[in-house]
């Protein structure tokens, strides 16, 4: 399955969300894959979140997370960053 990664260059490298995403890279796990989406689990110290990648959606809406930050802000969260970094660095195979 071809996954379009978000452009991490657009994020400020000293941004708190980006830095937290880096710290979560090791906790990313592939949950399941269907013909239409991929589900990932990101487990932090206090919580576990589901990150989804949807093939049929476009742009930023391809990536979604169930965390409060993403739900309220509709912006890339640390969990989405962690999944993207894990795939980009070949820590996680999809």
C-alpha positions in Angstrom: 0.0 0.0 0.0 1.3 3.4 -0.9 1.1 5.9 2.0 1.7 9.6 1.3 3.7 11.0 4.2 3.1 14.5 5.4 5.8 17.1 4.7 7.6 17.3 8.1 9.7 20.1 6.7 6.7 22.4 7.1 6.7 21.9 10.8 9.1 23.9 13.0 11.7 21.5 14.4 11.6 23.2 17.8 7.8 23.0 17.9 6.5 21.1 21.0 4.2 18.9 18.9 7.1 17.9 16.6 9.4 17.2 19.6 6.8 15.1 21.3 6.2 13.2 18.0 9.9 12.3 18.0 9.7 10.9 21.5 6.7 8.7 20.5 8.3 7.1 17.4 9.3 4.0 19.3 5.8 3.4 20.5 4.1 3.2 17.1 2.6 -0.1 16.1 0.7 -1.2 13.0 -2.9 -2.1 14.1 -4.5 -3.3 10.8 -4.7 -2.6 7.0 -7.7 -2.8 4.7 -8.1 -1.8 1.1 -9.3 1.7 2.2 -7.3 2.6 5.3 -4.5 1.8 7.6 -4.8 1.9 11.4 -1.9 2.6 13.8 -1.6 2.6 17.6 0.6 5.2 19.3 1.0 4.4 23.0 2.3 7.2 25.2 3.1 7.2 28.9 -0.5 8.0 29.9 -2.6 7.2 26.9 -3.1 5.2 23.7 -4.3 6.8 20.5 -5.5 5.5 17.1 -4.0 7.2 14.0 -5.8 6.4 10.7 -4.6 6.9 7.1 -7.4 7.0 4.6 -6.6 6.2 0.9 -9.8 7.7 -0.4 -9.4 11.1 1.2 -7.2 13.9 0.0 -4.6 16.2 1.5 -4.4 16.7 5.2 -7.6 14.8 5.8 -5.9 11.5 4.9 -4.3 11.5 8.3 -6.6 11.6 11.4 -6.1 10.9 15.1 -8.5 10.3 17.9 -6.6 12.5 20.4 -8.1 15.7 21.9 -5.6 18.0 20.1 -6.5 16.7 16.6 -10.2 16.6 17.4 -10.3 20.2 18.6 -7.7 21.8 16.3 -7.9 19.7 13.2 -4.1 20.1 12.9 -1.3 17.6 12.7 -0.7 16.1 16.2 2.3 14.5 17.8 0.8 11.0 17.2 0.5 11.6 13.4 4.1 13.0 13.4 5.3 9.9 15.2 3.7 7.5 12.7 5.1 9.5 9.8 8.6 9.5 11.3 8.4 5.8 12.0 7.5 5.0 8.4 10.0 7.5 7.0 12.9 6.1 9.1 11.8 2.5 8.2 11.2 1.7 11.9 7.7 0.7 10.8 6.9 -1.3 7.7 3.5 -1.0 6.1 
